[in-house]
Every structure is written in structure tokens, then in C-alpha cells.
């Protein structure tokens, strides 16, 4: 992911720590960038938040020195991304190597793969 460019929402579960920082800036939670970085919060970790127990959530909030309102904002934004991903509402960025004649096929396959990947992540125990 290039510096300053927002991470692709469809790939939020493979975001790097830097991608998470860019996203935090985008949703006005930039004050937590450094503490998230220090704690190694990446996209996979964000995906696992939905399966946290109450004790794990409290630990996360204390560890990141988050306010409750900010934690709720974080969860709402994560949910918004997941829903958009499942509905296929996010734009698929065309890689430089895809020829124009195959673009429509690439976009269709990419959206289907990404939706199924999110569904399979949610189905894991």
C-alpha cells in the first residue's frame, strides 16, 4: 500500500499496520495510530474484534487507551466496511497488468472472491 493512499476496504482483513493507521486517520481516530501501531493492530486483528469476549474488549480498550465513544465509532466503521464488502458495493481497483479486454471479467471474479472470503472468515469457529 502506498503512503497516503487509503487502503482498499474490500481487503480490510489483509491490511498492514500502516493501512490501519491510514484508515484511522480517514475515520477521524488518527490519535490512536501510534498506539495501534505499538500493539501490532492489523486488518486480521480488526476482523477478530467481532469475536472478542467482553474481557478481551475491555483489555483492548485499556491497552489502546480508547474512549468508549471512539471504540463504538471503530466498531461502526468496521461494520460498515464488512456490509459494503458483502454487498459488493466497494470499487475494485484494476491492477496495471490486467488488459482492458479482460477488465470486466477481472472485476466480476475479484468481487465474487472477496465476498466469499469475508463470508468464510465469518463462518470460522
C-alpha positions in Angstrom: 0.0 0.0 0.0 1.5 3.4 -0.9 1.9 6.1 1.7 -1.1 8.4 2.0 -3.4 6.3 -0.1 -6.4 4.9 1.7 -6.4 1.1 1.9 -8.9 -0.8 -0.2 -11.9 -1.6 2.0 -12.6 -4.9 0.4 -9.2 -6.1 1.6 -9.6 -4.8 5.2 -8.7 -8.2 6.7 -5.3 -8.2 5.0 -4.5 -4.6 5.9 -1.0 -3.9 7.2 -0.4 -1.9 10.4 0.2 1.1 8.2 -3.1 0.6 6.3 -4.9 0.5 9.6 -3.2 3.8 10.5 -4.4 5.4 7.3 -7.9 4.2 7.9 -7.9 5.5 11.4 -7.0 9.0 10.0 -9.8 8.6 7.5 -12.4 7.9 10.2 -11.1 10.7 12.5 -9.5 8.4 15.0 -5.9 9.3 14.0 -5.0 10.0 17.6 -4.8 6.2 18.1 -2.5 5.5 15.1 0.7 5.2 17.2 -0.9 3.1 20.0 -2.4 0.7 17.4 1.0 0.5 15.7 2.7 -0.2 19.0 0.2 -3.0 19.7 0.5 -4.5 16.2 -3.1 -3.9 15.2 -3.5 -5.0 11.6 -6.5 -6.0 9.5 -6.6 -9.5 10.7 -6.8 -8.3 14.3 -9.6 -5.9 13.4 -11.5 -8.7 11.8 -11.1 -10.8 15.0 -12.6 -7.9 17.1 -16.1 -9.2 16.3 -15.3 -12.5 18.1 -13.8 -10.9 21.2 -15.3 -11.7 24.6 -16.2 -8.8 26.9 -13.0 -9.3 28.8 -10.9 -9.1 25.6 -12.8 -6.0 24.5 -12.1 -4.3 27.9 -8.4 -5.3 27.6 -8.2 -3.9 24.1 -9.8 -0.6 25.2 -7.4 -0.3 28.2 -4.3 -1.3 26.2 -5.1 1.3 23.5 -6.3 4.0 26.0 -9.5 4.3 24.0 -12.6 6.2 25.0 -15.8 4.2 24.8 -17.3 6.5 22.1 -14.2 6.1 20.0 -14.4 2.3 20.3 -18.0 2.4 19.3 -17.1 4.5 16.2 -14.3 2.0 15.4 -16.9 -0.9 15.5 -19.5 1.0 13.5 -16.9 1.8 10.7 -15.7 -1.8 10.7 -19.3 -3.0 10.3 -19.9 -0.5 7.5 -16.9 -1.9 5.6 -18.0 -5.5 6.2 -21.5 -4.8 5.0 -20.3 -3.0 1.9 -17.9 -5.8 1.2 -20.6 -8.4 1.4 -22.9 -6.4 -0.8 -20.1 -5.8 -3.3 -20.5 -2.1 -3.1 -16.8 -1.3 -2.9 -14.9 -0.5 -6.1 -12.3 -3.0 -7.3 -9.1 -1.3 -8.2 -7.7 -2.5 -11.6 -4.1 -3.7 -11.3 -1.8 -2.4 -14.0 -1.3 -5.8 -15.5 -4.9 -6.5 -16.4 -5.6 -5.9 -20.1 -8.5 -3.7 -20.9 -10.3 -6.5 -22.8 -10.4 -8.6 -19.6 -11.2 -5.9 -17.2 -15.0 -6.7 -16.8 -14.1 -10.4 -16.1 -11.4 -9.5 -13.6 -13.8 -7.1 -11.7 -16.5 -9.7 -11.6 -14.2 -12.5 -10.3 -12.5 -10.2 -7.8 -15.8 -9.1 -6.3 -17.1 -12.7 -6.0 -13.8 -14.0 -4.5 -13.7 -11.1 -2.0 -17.3 -11.6 -0.9 -16.8 -15.3 -0.4 -13.6 -14.7 1.6 -15.4 -12.4 4.0 -18.3 -14.9 4.4 -15.8 -17.7 5.0 -14.0 -15.6 7.6 -17.2 -15.1 9.5 -18.0 -18.8 9.3 -14.8 -19.9 11.0 -15.2 -21.0 14.7 
